[in-house]
């Protein structure tokens, strides 16, 4: 089968080998017909061209994809995942539980409810995440948002001294990470951020980072570095970092290793326990599809979650900011003043999580129960490679100022996830292109001033969606007078 052939090539680190007719709608549909995951699309509500124009809610329970309007092409899974159909059922069950038994919902399992009693929901979600992030069940906990979790982890793991105080980050982290790192340095009041923060320089393209450079920077600052904090997948370029190699190198120098996996979890295969990562944090509203602002997750390696006893019988555990929900469940309501943390990552909780957020996350995870990260990654590899192929076939025009559109994401499939980042030539205004695409029901993402980010999510994206995007992009470029029609290689077929 064509799809399996491409998966095998890409997983071996080779380039895809699409046939000559691959730039046709018929070929895209052929790949979709061979997709073992195609039925998972039915688990999601796909916005339609009609629903995208909505400015007023009907509050009548209508679901967009159940109308006659054409479904949109949604390529922003790196920013916000689509709504799983199970979400309404889970939220309604949660609301009925709250209305019916009130406080008893914390400790009562209700017949016909898809969710467990409230006090067990975070643990149940955490167990499911063990396969998604590659760890032991007690090494992951669902709590808070990403930025708060990073702060909580750094309070415990960033222990600067006069000798070892530096934090190694990439050249231009996501703004929230930048604020977190700077504020942590300032909180300890040992050095100024300019003295404690080491920034890894990018490659000549200004967007990606070589593993060799990262390892070299670690070597250069090893004796003064307390923490390495990098993204698993870069938000701007979509580059997938070599997490195992980088982690092992840093830990060899006695450096604590943390990862921001906002764009990695649910996107690429992870083995956090085996890779010996100290801690990691992520959000769940992107590739996990649990809803805007939903609860995030944190990984804490098993060695940091143990609880021992000293000679006097007191508990000995890694220092952290503590709260009642991190206390062992059996004594969580006890008036005993001593904090006895739950074993593992759960001991790093501070407050009880929102039951509504846990309901949407539980619903989203039911889709992951029907597949595996290996299967999702295999399809994702081909989706990204097919997008790259169509880009190269159709938009290879170069002017005196260089290529009109440049793919800044690594072309090595094993060095990227689902996201592809397209940089438009400086002289090209992206506004017209984005407006034209949206008019055609194509939803992608603009990062000002000149970057377009797209990501086809293997849970619900089709190869036909990729083809429709490329066809609409070509037309939008022509309509925007960025290219004349004769300069473009049109795709075969019709939308």
ABEGO torsion letter per residue (X at the ends): XAAAAAAAAAAAGBBBBBBAAAABAAAAAAAAAABAAAAAAAABBBBBAAAAABABBAGAGBBAAABABBBBBBAAAAABBBBBAAAAAAAAAAAAAAAAAEAAAAABBBBGBABBBAAAAAAAAAAAAAAAAGBBAAABBBBEBAAAAAAAAAAAABBBBAABABBBBBABBBAAAAAAAAAAAAAAGABBAAAABBBBBBBAAGABBBAAAAAAAAAAAAAABABBBBBABBAAAGBBBBAAAAAAAAAAAGBBBBBBAAAABGABBBBAAAAGBABBBBBAABAAGAEBGBBBBBBBBAAAABBBBBAAGBBBBBBBBBBAAABBAAAAABABABBBBBBEAAAABABBBBAAAAAAAAAAAAAAAABBAAAAAAAAAAAAAAAAAAAAAABABBBAAEBABBBABBABAAABBABBBBBBBAABBAAAAAAAAAAAGBBBBBBOAABBBBBBBAAABBAAAAAAAAAAAAAAAAAAGABBAAABBBBBEBX
